[in-house]
Amino acid sequence: MRVLILTLILLVPLSSNAFAMSNEVLYKWCKPYADRAFKVEENLDVKCLAYFTGALEYATTFVT
């Protein structure tokens, strides 16, 4: 039973949808999005928006 619980605890974080990227990649993705006054027109715009939304949500939820 302990092995099953330990396995589940270790596998849950590995299946999350979180992703990290370098500042260079983030800049390349978000610079055109910012130049268009933050209007979503391309797929990369959604990724940029999701990245910053997640960062802000984390900051307001866990830092307070």
N, C-alpha and C positions, 0 to 999 in steps of 0.2 A: 504494500500500500504506500509506503514511504517513497519507493522508487517511482511509482506512478505520479504522485504529487510533485516530486522533484522534477520529473520529466516535463510535466505540464507547466510548471513555473519557468523552466528554462526555455520552452518552446514558444510561449506566448509573446515575449518581446521580439523574438526572431521573425514573427509573422506580421509585424506592424507595417504600416504604410509610410513610415517616416523615412526621409531621405536627407542627406547632407550634401553640400556642394562647396566648392572653393569660391572665394570672392571673385575670381576672374570669370567663372562660369555665371555666377549670379549677376555680375555687371553686364555681361554680354546678353543675358536673357532680359534683364530689366531696363536697360538703357533705352531701347526702342519703345518699350511700354511707357516709360516716363516721358519720352519725347512726344508721344501722342496724347499727353495730358491724362494718362492713366485710363484710356479707353481700351477695353478688351476687344481685340480684332484678330488675334492669332492664338495658336495653341500655347506658345511659350508665354504669352501674357497670363494665361490661366495658371501656369506653373509658378510664375513669379508672384501672382496674387496669392496663391495657396501657400507659398513659402512664407511670405510676410504675415499673412493671416495667422498661420500656425505659430510664428515667432511671437506675435503680439498676444495671442491667446495664452501661450505658455508664460509670458512675462506677467500678464495680469492675474493668472490663476495661481502660479506657484511662487511668485516673488513677494507677494503682499504679506 
